[in-house]
Amino acid sequence: MNPPLVTTSGAKTFMMHENPPPQRMRTFLPPLPSPPPREPNPLKEPYPLMDEILRLLEQDARITVERMAALTQYTEDEIREMIADAERRGVIRRYKTVVDWNRLQDSRVMAFIDVEVTPARGVGFDDVAERLHRFPEVRSLYLVSGEYDLRLIVEGASLQEVASFVSEKLATVDRVRATATHFLLKRYKEDGVSFAEFTEGKRLVVSP
C-alpha cells in the first residue's frame, strides 16, 4: 500500500491516498407494487356478510329474524330486506324440512343411480340432464367426475317401481350408455342432521 500524500492549505492539513479504498455500492430496489383493490362481490352488495345469514337459514329454516339479529351485526330490518332480496334473485331456492320417514315406518324406497352418458358437441351433458330432471321420480341430479357422468337420487314407492323407472324411462333416453343402481339401505346423516343414535364417547372395537 502506498503511503498517503500530505497537502497543506492555509492552516489545514489534508491526507490523501493515491488509491482511495473503494466505496460500497448501495443498491436501491424499486418499491413493490401495491396489490390491486379487492373487487366487491356484486351478488352480496350491500351485505358482504350475507353468507352468515344464509348459513343460519340453511341450518334452521324456522329461525326468527330476531334471533339472527342477535347473532349477527345486522338489524332486523336489514335481515328482512336481505332475505327478500335473496328470494327474489333465486339465491334461496326454497325452505326445506328434513324428515326421518323411517320413524313413521314409511315404505318409500330411495336409490342412487349413476349414469354414463355420451356427451354431444356444444352441449356436453346438459341436454340429457335437462330431460332427466323432468322425471318426477328424480329428486336430485348432479354432474360428477369419475367412471360415470351423472348421479341421480330417485324415489319410488317400492323396489319394483324404481327398477321400472330405470328400465323403462332412464335407459331409453338418447345417449344414456349405462347405469348403476345403488339402493339406500340406511340413512346415517343427511343435510348435516344425524339420523343414527350414536353413543357419545363410545370407542370402536378394532379387530386385530
C-alpha positions in Angstrom: 0.0 0.0 0.0 1.4 3.4 -0.9 1.9 6.0 1.9 -0.6 8.8 2.0 0.3 12.2 0.5 0.1 15.2 2.7 -1.1 18.6 1.4 -1.4 21.9 3.2 -4.0 24.5 2.6 -3.7 27.5 4.9 -3.9 26.3 8.5 -5.5 22.9 7.5 -3.6 19.8 6.6 -5.1 17.1 4.4 -4.1 13.5 4.0 -4.8 12.0 0.6 -4.5 8.5 -0.6 -3.2 7.7 -4.1 -5.6 4.7 -4.2 -8.6 5.5 -2.0 -10.5 2.5 -0.8 -13.4 1.6 -2.9 -16.7 2.8 -1.7 -19.5 0.3 -1.0 -22.2 0.5 -3.7 -25.8 0.9 -2.5 -28.5 -0.8 -4.5 -31.9 0.8 -4.4 -34.7 -1.6 -5.3 -37.9 -0.3 -6.8 -40.9 -0.4 -4.4 -43.2 -3.4 -4.7 -46.4 -2.6 -6.5 -49.4 -2.4 -4.2 -51.9 -5.2 -4.7 -54.9 -4.3 -6.7 -58.0 -3.3 -4.7 -60.3 -6.3 -4.0 -63.3 -6.2 -6.2 -66.5 -6.4 -4.2 -68.8 -9.3 -5.0 -71.8 -7.6 -6.6 -74.1 -10.5 -5.7 -73.5 -9.8 -2.0 -73.8 -6.0 -2.1 -74.7 -4.2 0.0 -74.4 -7.0 2.5 -70.9 -8.5 2.4 -71.7 -10.9 5.2 -74.8 -12.4 3.5 -73.2 -15.9 3.9 -73.7 -15.7 7.6 -77.4 -15.2 7.3 -77.8 -17.9 4.6 -75.9 -20.4 6.8 -78.2 -19.7 9.7 -81.3 -20.3 7.4 -79.7 -23.4 6.0 -79.2 -24.9 9.4 -82.7 -23.9 10.6 -85.3 -22.6 8.2 -87.5 -21.6 11.2 -85.0 -19.4 12.9 -86.5 -16.0 13.7 -85.3 -12.6 12.4 -84.9 -11.5 16.0 -82.6 -14.5 16.7 -80.5 -13.8 13.6 -80.1 -10.1 14.5 -78.8 -11.2 17.9 -76.2 -13.5 16.3 -75.0 -11.0 13.6 -74.2 -7.4 13.2 -77.3 -6.6 11.2 -80.6 -5.1 12.3 -83.9 -6.9 11.9 -85.0 -4.6 9.0 -81.7 -5.3 7.2 -82.1 -9.1 7.6 -85.7 -9.0 6.3 -84.5 -6.9 3.3 -81.6 -9.3 2.7 -83.9 -12.4 2.8 -86.4 -10.8 0.4 -83.6 -9.9 -2.0 -82.1 -13.4 -1.8 -85.6 -14.9 -2.6 -86.2 -12.5 -5.4 -82.8 -13.4 -7.1 -83.2 -17.1 -6.6 -80.3 -17.4 -4.1 -82.8 -19.0 -1.7 -84.5 -21.7 -3.8 -86.9 -22.9 -1.2 -87.2 -23.7 2.5 -86.7 -27.3 3.4 -87.6 -29.7 6.3 -85.5 -32.8 6.9 -87.9 -35.7 7.8 -86.9 -39.1 9.1 -89.6 -41.2 7.4 -88.3 -44.4 9.0 -89.7 -43.2 12.3 -93.2 -43.3 10.7 -92.4 -46.8 9.2 -92.8 -45.3 5.7 -92.1 -47.8 3.0 -90.8 -45.4 0.3 -87.6 -46.5 -1.5 -84.6 -44.3 -2.4 -81.8 -45.1 -4.8 -78.6 -43.5 -6.1 -78.3 -44.1 -9.8 -75.0 -43.4 -11.7 -75.5 -42.8 -15.4 -72.9 -42.9 -18.2 -73.7 -40.5 -21.0 -72.2 -39.9 -24.4 -71.6 -36.1 -24.5 -72.7 -34.1 -27.5 -70.7 -31.3 -29.2 -71.7 -27.9 -28.0 -73.9 -29.1 -25.1 -71.9 -31.7 -23.3 -74.3 -33.4 -20.8 -76.7 -30.5 -20.3 -79.4 -31.6 -22.8 -79.5 -35.1 -21.2 -79.6 -33.6 -17.7 -82.5 -31.4 -18.8 -84.5 -34.4 -19.9 -83.8 -36.4 -16.8 -84.6 -33.6 -14.3 -88.2 -33.6 -15.7 -89.0 -37.0 -14.4 -90.9 -36.7 -11.1 -89.1 -39.7 -9.7 -85.8 -37.8 -9.8 -85.3 -36.0 -6.5 -81.7 -34.7 -7.2 -79.4 -34.7 -10.2 -75.6 -34.0 -10.3 -72.8 -33.9 -12.8 -69.9 -35.8 -11.2 -66.4 -36.9 -12.0 -65.2 -40.5 -12.3 -66.4 -43.5 -14.2 -69.9 -42.2 -14.6 -71.1 -38.8 -15.6 -74.4 -38.1 -13.8 -75.7 -39.1 -10.4 -79.4 -39.2 -9.7 -81.3 -39.6 -6.4 -84.5 -41.4 -7.3 -87.5 -42.1 -5.0 -90.3 -44.7 -5.5 -93.0 -46.5 -3.6 -91.2 -49.8 -4.0 -88.1 -51.5 -5.3 -90.1 -52.6 -8.4 -91.2 -49.0 -9.1 -87.5 -47.8 -9.0 -86.4 -50.7 -11.2 -89.2 -49.9 -13.7 -88.1 -46.3 -13.8 -84.5 -47.4 -14.7 -85.5 -49.9 -17.4 -88.5 -48.1 -19.0 -87.6 -44.4 -18.7 -83.9 -43.8 -17.8 -82.4 -46.5 -20.1 -84.4 -45.3 -23.1 -83.1 -41.7 -23.0 -80.9 -40.9 -26.0 -77.1 -41.1 -25.4 -77.5 -42.9 -22.0 -75.0 -45.7 -22.3 -75.1 -47.5 -18.9 -76.5 -47.2 -15.4 -75.6 -48.5 -11.9 -78.2 -48.5 -9.2 -77.5 -48.4 -5.5 -80.5 -48.7 -3.2 -80.4 -46.8 0.1 -80.4 -49.3 3.0 -79.9 -47.0 6.0 -79.5 -43.2 6.4 -76.9 -42.1 9.0 -76.7 -38.4 8.2 -78.4 -36.0 5.8 -78.1 -32.3 5.3 -75.9 -32.1 8.4 -78.6 -33.8 10.5 -77.8 -37.1 12.2 -80.3 -40.0 11.8 -78.5 -42.5 13.9 -78.4 -42.8 17.6 -74.7 -42.9 18.3 -73.4 -43.1 21.8 -71.1 -40.1 22.6 -67.6 -41.2 23.6 -68.1 -44.8 22.6 -64.9 -46.3 21.2 -65.0 -48.5 18.2 -63.7 -52.1 18.6 -60.8 -52.7 16.1 -60.2 -56.3 15.2 -56.5 -57.5 15.2 
